[in-house]
Amino acid sequence: MSEQATEFPATLDLSSADTRSNLMENGWKEAKVTEVTPILTDNPQGRLPIGTPGINVMFRIDGGQYDERPVWNRYWFPPEGYDEEKRAKSLGMFARFLMAIGYPEDEVKSSGFKIDVADMVGRECRVNTKYNEEYDNNNVAGVKPRVAVPEGSGSGIL
């Protein structure tokens, strides 16, 4: 594979650059899963053993003032023999994510559940975002199912 040198222009017009902060109001927002990518840990100083599998999930906010803004979350699958309490918590977070995007609990908690990342894409949910000022990004602190509002039910203040 040959490497090509990249030439940068002597001048660059940045007048249309989006320099807004990534700040979003904390709280629950409607969202859709837009991308799911398998990942592996590779940090020798990390909490999980190198090679621990997981997935990186990209959600896009669906409606409101943050429409189409992306947020991400990672779910890890620690190996058997890892701290069992931490392993159960990590797997529980992933199970709750799956149920939030519409998989039935009995299917998710069956011993033969097969992960199909392509099937996750396009599923709707709600995400709880929390702004992290240090990194200027929005963390996903939780995922819940979307709640259908019955037709004709108002949502006014009493």
C-alpha positions as CSV (number, residue, x, y, z in Angstrom):
1,M,0.0,0.0,0.0
2,S,1.5,3.3,-1.0
3,E,1.3,6.4,1.1
4,Q,0.3,9.6,-0.5
5,A,1.3,13.0,0.8
6,T,-1.6,15.2,1.7
7,E,-1.2,18.8,0.7
8,F,-3.1,21.4,2.8
9,P,-4.2,24.6,1.1
10,A,-2.1,27.7,2.0
11,T,-5.4,29.4,3.1
12,L,-8.5,27.8,4.4
13,D,-12.0,29.4,4.6
14,L,-13.4,28.4,8.0
15,S,-16.2,30.9,7.9
16,S,-18.8,28.1,7.8
17,A,-17.2,26.0,10.6
18,D,-19.5,25.0,13.4
19,T,-17.7,26.2,16.5
20,R,-20.6,25.7,18.9
21,S,-20.0,23.9,22.1
22,N,-21.2,20.3,22.2
23,L,-23.3,21.2,25.3
24,M,-26.7,19.7,25.4
25,E,-29.2,20.2,28.2
26,N,-28.9,17.2,30.5
27,G,-31.9,14.8,30.5
28,W,-34.0,12.4,28.6
29,K,-34.3,12.7,24.8
30,E,-35.9,10.7,22.0
31,A,-33.2,8.9,20.0
32,K,-32.5,6.2,17.4
33,V,-29.7,3.8,17.2
34,T,-27.8,4.8,14.0
35,E,-24.6,2.7,14.2
36,V,-23.3,-0.3,16.1
37,T,-19.6,-1.2,15.8
38,P,-17.9,-4.2,17.5
39,I,-14.8,-3.1,19.5
40,L,-12.1,-4.7,21.7
41,T,-10.2,-3.2,24.6
42,D,-6.6,-2.4,23.9
43,N,-5.4,-0.3,26.8
44,P,-2.9,-2.1,29.0
45,Q,-3.7,0.4,31.9
46,G,-7.5,-0.1,31.4
47,R,-9.9,-1.7,33.8
48,L,-10.8,-4.6,31.6
49,P,-8.4,-7.2,30.2
50,I,-6.9,-6.5,26.7
51,G,-9.1,-8.1,24.1
52,T,-12.4,-7.8,26.0
53,P,-15.1,-7.5,23.4
54,G,-17.8,-4.8,23.4
55,I,-19.8,-2.6,21.1
56,N,-19.8,1.1,20.4
57,V,-23.4,2.4,19.9
58,M,-24.0,5.7,18.1
59,F,-27.4,7.3,18.8
60,R,-28.9,10.3,17.1
61,I,-31.3,12.6,18.9
62,D,-34.6,12.4,17.2
63,G,-36.5,15.7,17.3
64,G,-36.3,18.9,19.3
65,Q,-33.6,21.5,19.4
66,Y,-30.8,18.8,19.3
67,D,-32.3,16.9,16.4
68,E,-29.7,14.7,14.6
69,R,-27.0,15.4,17.2
70,P,-25.0,12.2,17.8
71,V,-24.2,10.7,21.2
72,W,-22.4,7.5,22.0
73,N,-22.1,4.7,24.5
74,R,-20.0,1.6,24.8
75,Y,-21.1,-1.7,26.3
76,W,-18.5,-4.2,27.4
77,F,-18.7,-8.0,27.8
78,P,-16.1,-8.9,30.5
79,P,-14.9,-12.5,30.4
80,E,-15.9,-15.2,32.9
81,G,-13.5,-15.1,35.8
82,Y,-13.4,-11.3,35.8
83,D,-14.8,-9.7,39.0
84,E,-18.2,-11.3,39.0
85,E,-20.0,-8.4,40.5
86,K,-18.6,-5.9,37.9
87,R,-19.2,-8.4,35.1
88,A,-22.9,-8.8,36.2
89,K,-23.3,-5.0,36.3
90,S,-21.7,-4.6,32.9
91,L,-23.8,-7.3,31.3
92,G,-26.9,-5.9,33.0
93,M,-26.3,-2.5,31.4
94,F,-26.1,-4.1,28.0
95,A,-29.3,-6.2,28.7
96,R,-31.2,-3.1,29.7
97,F,-30.0,-1.4,26.5
98,L,-31.3,-4.3,24.4
99,M,-34.7,-4.3,26.2
100,A,-34.9,-0.5,25.8
101,I,-34.6,-0.8,22.0
102,G,-37.3,-3.4,21.8
103,Y,-35.9,-6.9,22.4
104,P,-38.1,-9.0,24.8
105,E,-36.5,-9.7,28.2
106,D,-37.0,-13.5,27.9
107,E,-35.1,-13.4,24.6
108,V,-32.3,-11.2,26.0
109,K,-31.8,-13.2,29.1
110,S,-31.8,-16.6,27.3
111,S,-28.6,-18.5,27.4
112,G,-28.5,-18.6,23.6
113,F,-29.0,-14.9,22.8
114,K,-27.2,-14.0,19.6
115,I,-26.0,-10.4,19.1
116,D,-27.0,-9.0,15.7
117,V,-25.6,-5.5,15.4
118,A,-27.3,-4.8,12.1
119,D,-30.7,-5.5,13.7
120,M,-30.1,-2.9,16.4
121,V,-29.7,-0.1,13.9
122,G,-32.8,2.0,13.4
123,R,-34.4,1.0,16.7
124,E,-35.9,3.8,18.7
125,C,-35.3,4.6,22.4
126,R,-34.8,7.4,24.9
127,V,-31.3,8.4,26.1
128,N,-30.4,10.3,29.2
129,T,-27.5,12.6,28.3
130,K,-25.1,14.2,30.7
131,Y,-22.7,16.9,29.6
132,N,-19.1,16.5,30.5
133,E,-17.5,19.9,30.6
134,E,-13.9,18.6,30.8
135,Y,-14.2,16.8,27.5
136,D,-16.9,19.0,25.9
137,N,-19.1,15.9,25.1
138,N,-22.3,14.4,26.1
139,N,-22.3,11.0,27.8
140,V,-25.2,8.6,27.7
141,A,-26.1,7.9,31.3
142,G,-29.1,5.6,30.6
143,V,-31.3,4.2,27.9
144,K,-35.1,3.5,28.2
145,P,-37.8,2.4,25.8
146,R,-39.8,5.1,24.0
147,V,-43.1,5.6,25.7
148,A,-46.0,5.8,23.2
149,V,-48.4,8.6,24.1
150,P,-52.0,7.5,23.5
151,E,-53.8,9.6,20.9
152,G,-56.0,12.2,22.4
153,S,-54.1,12.4,25.7
154,G,-53.0,15.9,26.5
155,S,-49.8,16.8,28.1
156,G,-50.7,20.2,29.6
157,I,-50.0,21.6,33.0
158,L,-52.9,21.4,35.4
